[in-house]
Amino acid sequence: MTHNTPLSPRPLHDLSGRGRLRVMTVAQLRSHGVTTSETNEQCRPGGPWQQLLPGVVLLHPGPPTSEERLHAVLMYAARERGTGVPAQPGASGGHAPAYPDAMITGLAALTLHGFSSTPPLPSLDAIDVLVPRLRRLRSTGCARIVRSAALPAPEQVTGLPVAPVARALADAVAGLADAGTVRRLMTEAVRGAHCEPAAVVRELNQARLLSRPHVVDAVDSLLAEGRVIAEDRLYRMVREYGLPDPVWNVDLRLPGGPYLGGLDAYWPDQAVALELDTRAPRQDDDALWSEYARKREHLERLGITVVHITPRKLRDSLEQQATVVRTALMASADRDPAAYVVVLPR
């Protein structure tokens, strides 16, 4: 007896009836005492099993369920480096399958994240799976391989490793040519509070998709949508946390002098300015940030306190941002009076 000989082989009918998920790798079948020739016999045309993907067997003759397809794609992609042997789910002793260096991405991932504008899983001809760039895998059957130099940290959705929304969205957009579909997906990502526009643009930029005209148009709509949502949260912050009413969306100028910049909110009595940072990480990001910094330094030299808030902070910590603004307003009593500025509506 060798160390590869299984100690207690399980009957084939027992394997076929194992729980709800009836899909296994060839390596798992071998661990249960099923030889390669037996697997091939079971997977013959008209047989009780079928080879769903290379090295992955569906243990019933009918079509796979959506769950079985997702697990099968991950089983195919999650191979131990250098061995070509599929990783065995649950081998580490945990309850959830272990799929190292593989995660669902693209449209399937967005559907798992709860998007309503994506196709249902059964209607997808292929499921995108994200793997490291150097993995030697090819797209086949229902598995479409997407490669990345650096994998994001996966999120667990229904027990499956799934790419974060921003990355999954970029991978989906890479395969879409319809401008309306791209715009709908981006809009739902922001309106549904799945992620911030800046995170989406960052992933699109890294994927070199911002050269496509229909993607650029969708990004412009996305950023406008994100700003509207951030402004609504800003109005709610002032109202719900009892902050004094500012003047909204104004420009500042020195009397008879130069333009100082636009602000989202300004408290003239306390000389406190608030600016929403809705920059998108594109190629000109450094220049835009320099412009933000110059404006802030100029205003602070005039005695005006500038509070910088991102849409993500408004989404995740509204009360904390209200405290930041309140502290700045209260601290105005201890500062020297600010220079006089002219406040004009935008």
C-alpha positions in Angstrom: 0.0 0.0 0.0 1.4 3.4 -1.0 0.7 6.8 0.6 -1.6 7.5 -2.3 -3.9 4.6 -1.7 -7.2 5.7 -0.1 -8.0 3.9 3.1 -11.7 3.8 2.7 -13.0 4.2 -0.8 -16.6 5.5 -1.0 -19.1 3.8 -3.4 -19.8 5.7 -6.6 -23.5 6.0 -5.8 -22.6 7.5 -2.5 -20.5 10.2 -4.2 -23.3 11.0 -6.7 -25.7 11.6 -3.9 -23.4 13.7 -1.7 -25.4 16.7 -0.5 -26.6 19.7 -2.6 -23.3 20.4 -4.4 -22.6 17.5 -6.7 -19.4 18.6 -8.4 -15.8 17.4 -7.6 -12.3 17.6 -9.0 -10.6 14.5 -10.3 -8.1 14.8 -7.5 -11.0 14.7 -4.9 -12.5 11.6 -6.7 -9.1 9.9 -6.5 -9.0 10.7 -2.7 -12.2 8.7 -2.5 -10.8 5.7 -4.3 -12.2 6.5 -7.8 -9.6 5.8 -10.4 -9.1 7.8 -13.5 -10.5 4.9 -15.6 -13.6 4.7 -13.4 -14.1 8.4 -13.7 -13.8 8.2 -17.5 -16.3 5.4 -17.6 -18.8 7.3 -15.5 -18.4 10.3 -17.8 -18.9 8.4 -21.1 -21.7 9.8 -23.4 -25.0 8.9 -21.8 -23.3 8.1 -18.5 -24.3 9.2 -15.0 -21.5 11.8 -14.7 -20.1 14.4 -17.0 -16.9 16.3 -17.3 -17.9 19.9 -16.8 -14.4 21.4 -17.1 -10.9 19.9 -17.4 -10.3 18.1 -14.1 -13.8 18.9 -12.8 -16.7 16.4 -12.8 -20.4 16.9 -12.4 -21.8 14.0 -10.5 -25.2 13.9 -12.3 -26.3 13.7 -15.9 -28.5 16.8 -16.0 -27.5 20.5 -16.5 -25.5 22.0 -13.6 -27.1 24.5 -11.3 -25.8 28.0 -11.1 -24.1 27.1 -7.8 -22.4 24.1 -9.3 -21.2 26.1 -12.3 -19.7 28.7 -9.9 -17.9 26.1 -7.8 -16.8 24.2 -10.9 -15.2 27.4 -12.4 -13.4 28.0 -9.1 -12.3 24.4 -8.9 -10.8 24.6 -12.4 -9.0 27.9 -11.6 -7.8 27.1 -8.1 -4.9 24.8 -8.9 -1.8 24.5 -6.7 1.0 26.3 -8.3 3.4 24.1 -10.2 1.5 20.9 -9.6 -1.5 21.2 -11.9 -3.6 19.6 -9.2 -6.9 21.3 -8.4 -7.2 22.5 -4.9 -9.6 20.5 -2.8 -12.4 22.5 -1.2 -12.7 22.0 2.5 -9.3 20.3 2.6 -8.1 22.8 5.1 -10.8 21.8 7.6 -13.0 24.8 7.2 -16.6 24.8 6.2 -16.2 27.0 3.2 -14.4 25.6 0.1 -10.8 26.8 -0.2 -10.1 28.3 -3.6 -6.6 29.9 -3.4 -5.7 32.6 -5.9 -9.1 32.5 -7.6 -12.3 34.5 -7.3 -15.5 35.2 -9.3 -15.4 38.5 -11.2 -17.2 40.3 -14.0 -21.0 40.1 -14.5 -21.4 37.0 -12.4 -19.7 38.7 -9.4 -21.9 41.8 -9.8 -25.0 39.5 -9.8 -23.7 37.9 -6.7 -23.3 41.3 -5.1 -27.0 42.0 -5.7 -27.0 44.0 -8.9 -30.4 44.1 -10.6 -29.1 45.4 -14.0 -26.9 42.3 -14.6 -28.1 39.0 -16.2 -29.2 36.2 -13.9 -26.5 33.6 -13.4 -28.2 30.8 -15.5 -28.2 33.1 -18.6 -24.5 33.7 -18.5 -22.7 31.6 -21.2 -19.4 32.0 -19.3 -18.3 32.9 -15.8 -15.3 35.2 -15.3 -12.7 34.0 -12.8 -9.8 36.2 -11.7 -6.4 34.5 -11.3 -2.8 35.7 -11.1 -1.2 36.7 -14.4 1.4 34.0 -14.5 -1.0 31.1 -14.0 -1.0 28.8 -17.0 -4.8 28.4 -17.5 -6.9 28.9 -20.6 -10.5 29.8 -21.0 -12.7 26.8 -21.7 -16.3 25.8 -21.4 -18.1 28.0 -18.9 -14.8 29.3 -17.4 -13.4 32.5 -18.8 -10.0 33.3 -17.3 -9.2 37.0 -16.4 -5.6 37.6 -15.4 -4.3 40.2 -13.0 -0.8 41.2 -11.8 -2.2 41.8 -8.3 -5.3 40.1 -7.0 -7.6 42.2 -4.7 -8.8 40.7 -1.4 -11.9 38.7 -2.2 -15.2 39.2 -0.5 -17.2 36.2 0.7 -20.6 36.1 -1.0 -22.8 33.1 -0.4 -19.6 31.2 0.7 -17.8 32.1 -2.6 -14.7 34.3 -3.1 -15.9 37.2 -5.2 -14.0 40.2 -6.4 -14.9 43.6 -4.8 -17.5 45.5 -6.8 -15.2 48.1 -8.3 -12.8 45.4 -9.7 -15.7 43.2 -10.8 -17.2 46.2 -12.6 -14.0 47.0 -14.4 -13.7 43.3 -15.5 -17.3 43.4 -16.8 -16.8 46.7 -18.6 -13.7 45.3 -20.4 -16.0 42.9 -22.3 -18.9 45.2 -23.0 -19.3 47.4 -26.1 -22.8 48.8 -25.4 -22.7 52.3 -23.9 -26.1 52.0 -22.3 -25.2 48.8 -20.5 -21.9 50.2 -19.2 -23.7 53.3 -17.9 -26.4 51.3 -16.2 -23.9 49.2 -14.4 -21.9 52.2 -13.2 -25.0 54.0 -12.1 -26.2 51.1 -10.0 -22.8 50.7 -8.4 -23.1 54.3 -7.1 -26.8 54.5 -6.4 -26.8 51.2 -4.7 -23.9 52.3 -2.4 -21.8 49.4 -3.5 -18.8 51.6 -4.0 -17.6 55.1 -4.6 -17.1 56.6 -8.1 -13.3 57.1 -7.4 -12.8 53.4 -6.7 -14.5 52.5 -10.1 -12.4 55.0 -12.0 -9.3 53.8 -10.4 -9.9 50.2 -11.5 -10.9 51.4 -15.0 -7.7 53.4 -15.2 -5.6 50.5 -14.1 -7.3 48.3 -16.7 -6.5 50.9 -19.4 -10.2 51.2 -20.3 -10.4 55.0 -20.1 -9.4 55.3 -23.8 -12.7 53.9 -24.9 -15.2 56.6 -25.8 -18.3 54.8 -24.4 -16.5 54.2 -21.1 -15.4 57.8 -20.8 -19.0 59.0 -21.4 -20.2 56.5 -18.7 -17.5 57.7 -16.3 -18.6 61.4 -16.8 -22.2 60.3 -15.9 -20.9 58.3 -13.0 -18.9 61.2 -11.5 -21.9 63.5 -11.9 -24.1 60.9 -10.2 -21.6 60.5 -7.4 -21.4 64.2 -6.7 -25.2 64.5 -6.5 -25.3 61.7 -4.0 -22.4 63.2 -1.9 -24.1 66.6 -1.9 -27.4 65.0 -0.7 -25.4 63.3 2.2 -23.8 66.7 3.0 -27.2 68.4 3.2 -28.4 65.5 5.5 -25.4 65.8 7.7 -26.1 69.5 8.4 -29.7 68.9 9.0 -29.6 65.8 11.1 -26.7 66.8 13.3 -27.9 70.3 14.0 -25.1 72.3 12.3 -25.7 75.9 11.5 -26.9 76.5 8.0 -24.1 77.5 5.6 -24.3 79.2 2.3 -24.2 76.5 -0.3 -22.3 76.3 -3.6 -20.5 79.7 -3.6 -17.5 81.3 -5.1 -15.1 83.5 -3.0 -13.3 86.6 -4.2 -11.2 89.2 -2.6 -12.8 92.7 -2.8 -11.8 94.0 -6.1 -9.2 91.2 -6.3 -8.7 87.7 -7.7 -11.0 84.7 -7.7 -10.3 82.4 -4.7 -12.2 79.3 -5.7 -15.5 77.6 -5.4 -16.8 75.9 -2.3 -19.6 73.4 -1.6 -20.5 75.1 1.8 -19.3 78.2 3.6 -20.0 79.6 7.1 -19.2 83.3 6.8 -19.5 84.2 10.5 -16.9 81.5 11.4 -14.9 81.7 8.2 -15.1 77.9 7.7 -15.2 76.5 4.2 -16.1 72.9 3.2 -15.0 71.2 0.0 -16.1 67.8 -1.3 -13.2 65.9 -2.8 -14.8 64.2 -5.8 -11.6 63.8 -7.8 -11.3 60.7 -9.9 -7.9 59.0 -10.1 -7.1 59.7 -13.7 -3.8 60.6 -15.4 -4.2 64.3 -14.4 -4.8 63.5 -10.8 -1.5 65.1 -9.5 -2.3 68.3 -11.3 -5.8 68.4 -9.9 -4.6 67.7 -6.4 -2.0 70.5 -6.7 -4.9 72.8 -7.6 -6.8 71.7 -4.5 -3.8 72.2 -2.3 -3.0 75.7 -3.7 -6.6 76.8 -3.1 -6.6 75.5 0.4 -3.2 77.1 1.3 -4.4 80.5 -0.1 -7.7 80.4 1.9 -5.9 79.4 5.1 -3.4 82.3 4.7 -6.5 84.5 4.7 -7.6 83.0 8.0 -10.3 80.7 6.5 -10.4 77.1 7.8 -10.9 74.6 5.0 -12.6 71.2 5.8 -11.9 68.6 3.2 -14.4 65.7 3.0 -14.6 62.7 0.6 -17.8 61.1 -0.5 -16.7 57.9 1.1 -16.3 59.5 4.5 -19.8 61.0 4.1 -21.1 57.5 3.3 -19.3 55.6 6.0 -19.0 58.0 8.9 -21.5 60.8 8.7 -21.6 61.6 12.4 -17.8 61.7 12.6 -17.7 64.2 9.7 -20.3 66.3 11.4 -18.1 66.4 14.5 -15.1 67.6 12.4 -17.2 70.5 11.0 -18.6 71.4 14.4 -15.1 71.4 15.9 -13.9 73.8 13.2 -16.9 76.1 13.7 -16.3 76.2 17.5 -12.6 76.8 17.1 -13.3 80.0 15.1 -13.8 81.9 18.3 -10.1 81.3 19.3 -8.7 82.5 15.9 -7.8 85.9 14.7 -10.5 87.4 12.4 -10.3 86.2 8.8 -9.7 88.6 5.9 -12.9 90.0 4.4 -14.0 88.1 1.3 -16.8 88.5 -1.2 -19.2 85.5 -1.3 -21.0 85.0 -4.6 -23.4 82.3 -5.7 -22.0 79.9 -8.2 
